[in-house]
């Protein structure tokens, strides 16, 4: 036995060193899904500008992209179920999309290399759909657009994933950034409270499902992703049910 700072250990154990996990160790690989999502959002915003949305204001100008893609309870109840998805790729103005894409870029660079492209995309879309569900619960008759619900979901998933890997989450600044955005959510008018909270809950649940079940060797490898898919399906069913209940 060999004396060490933590007591007596066998020679082999004494030679082992605990691997230190740092936040920057998560930054590896190309977040290609993140880039693709940003590209889709930018193309959609350009289509909005062409069809009448103002660059810096909130004027839609009869934009067909907004009219046929934004989220609202009545059209969803009439069968426009695609709005639950398309609304997450539309934005009101330049500042709206700029902030969301900046946050998506930062969070994607952290989370996507850590969990893989498919799992990252899954969390993003589950959070987006959960955000649509939340928006219809809180403001069913309001016109809602934006990737904020998905971004809030990435906040929750990134914080939980980093914590599960032993990273000092508070040192990354993500909890503070999330907290500031939550304050803005409940302070300023015109922000979708339901969309943000719904996305945060959906993304966090999907992230937990993937992170925790992936660790368990007695569980099938697809158990976590399948549970995340189930959360997305429940969000869609719930959103449609809420839309019908308010008509």
N, C-alpha and C positions, 0 to 999 in steps of 0.2 A: 504494500500500500504506500501511496505517496502523499505527504502532507501538502495541502493546497489552501488557498484563502477561504475556501468554503468547506474545509474538512478533509478527511482522509478519502482518497480515491485510488482506484486501481491504476497501474501505469498507463494502460491504453486510454482510460477515461481522462487521465490528467493531461494527456497530449491533445485532447480534443479542444476545439475552440468554438464558442457559440457564435453563430453567424449573426452579424448585426445587420438589420434591415433598415435602410435609409430611404427617405422619400424619393430621392433622385434615382434609386435603383428601379423604380417603376417606369422611369422614362427611357424606354428602349423600343426600337421598332418604329415603323411608319404607321400612323393612325389613318390608314387609307379610307376606312368607313367614315371617319370624322370629316375628312376632306370631301368625300362624296356627298355627305349630308349638307355640308356648307354650300357646295356647288348647286345642289337641288334647290335650297332655299334662295340662293342668289338668282338663279334662273327664274324661279317663281316670282320673285320681287320685280325683276325686269319685265316680266309679263304683266304684272300689276301696273307698272308705270306706263307701259304701252297702252293699256286699256283704261287709263284715267286716274289712277291713284296718284296723289301729289307726293313729291319727294320728301318734303319736310313737314307737311301738315297731316290732317286726318280726313282729307277730302277723297272720297272714293270715285267721284265723277262717273258713276254708273258702271264701274269696272265689272266686266263679266266674270273675271277671275274671282273677285271677292264675292259677287252675288251667287256664284255657283259653287264656291269652295269654302266659304266661311262657315263656322259652326253656329247653329241656332236651333232651338228645340222644335219649332213648327216644321221646318223642312225635313229635319231628321225623322220626325213622326210621319211625314208623308212619304218616306222611303229613301231620302237622300243620305244613306248611311255612309257614303264615302266622305262626307264632311267631317266625321269623327277623325279621319286621318289627314285629309287635305288641309284642314284649318291649321294644323301644326306646321305647315310649310309656307304660310302666308303671313304678311306683316303690314302694319298700318303705315309706317313711314321709315325713313332711313335710320333714325335713331333706334327704333324698335328692332330692326333686323341687325344693326351694327352691334348692339349690346348682346343680343342673343347669340350671334355668331362668334363673338369674342369669347363668351362664356363656354360655348360649345367647343371651340378650339382648345381652350385651356383644359377643360375637363376631359375632352377626348384624348389629348396628349398624355394625360395621367392614367385614365382608366382603360382605354382600348388596348395598349400594349400589355397591360397587366392581366387581362382576362381573355383576350383574343377578339378577333373581328366579329365573329358570329354572335358571341355572347354580348358584346358591346351593342351591336345593332339590335339585339333582342331587348335589352334593357331600355334602349332609347325608344323603341316603338311601344313597348309596354307602358312606359312613363307617359308617352304622348297620348295614348288611348285612355289611360287613367286620368290624365289631365282633362280630356274632353268629357269624361264622365263627371269629374268634379265640377267643371264649368256648367254643365247642364243641371246639376243639382242646385248650385247656388244661384246662377243667373240663366235660367232656361230660355228666356226670350231675348237675351242680348246677343249681339253679333260678336263672336269671339274668334280671334286669330292669333297666331304666334307660336314659336317653338319654346316658350317659357316653361310650359308644363314638362316637356321632355328634358329641358335643361335642369329644372329643379330635381327631376328624377335622377339625373346623372350626379348632381350634388350628393344626394342621399346614398347612391350606390358607391360613389368614389370614397366617401368618408368611411363607410362600412367596410369596403374592400381594403383600404389602407390600414384600418384598425385591425382587421383580421390578420394582416401580414406583419403586425408588430410595429408599424410606423407611428411616430408621434404625430397624431392627426392635428393637434392644436398648433404644432410648429409649422404646419403647411399653410395655415391661414384659411383653410376651406370652411371650418365651422363659423369663423367670424364673417366671412364673405356670405355664407348662407344666411346667417343671422341678420346681416344688414339688408339683404334682399327680402327677407321675411318682414322686416320692419317697413320697408317700402311697400310691400304687398298690402299690408293692413292700414297704411297711412294715406296713400294717395288714391284719388278717384281714377276710375278708368282702367284699373288693373284687375285682372281676373283672379280673385282670391281662390275660387273653387278650382280653376285650372292649375294654379301654382301648388296648392296643397294636394290636390288629387295626383298631380304628376310626382310630387315629392314622395307621397305614400307608395304609389305604384312602382316607381323606380327603386325605392328602398326595399320594398318587398321582393321585387325581382332580383335585386342584387343579393339579398340575404339568401334567397332560394338557391341561386347559383353558387355563391361562395361557400355556404354551409354544406350543401349536398355534394359538392365536388370534393370536399375533404373526406367524406365517408367512403371508405373502400368497399363497404358492404352494399352500397347503393349503385345502381346503374349510372354510367357517366352522363346519360341524357336526362336523369331524374331532375336536376336543377333547371335546365332549360325548359323541360316540359312543364314544370310547375310555373315557371315564368310565363310561358305561353298561356297556361290556364288563367293566370291573373289578367292577362290581356283580354282573353275571351270573356271573362267575367265583367271586365270594364266595358266592353262593347255591349254585352247583353244588358248591363245595368243602365248604360247611357240611353239605349233605345227604349227601355222600359220607362225611364224618367221622362224622356221626350213625349211618349204616348200618354203618360199620366197627367201632363200639363196641357193637353189639348182639349 
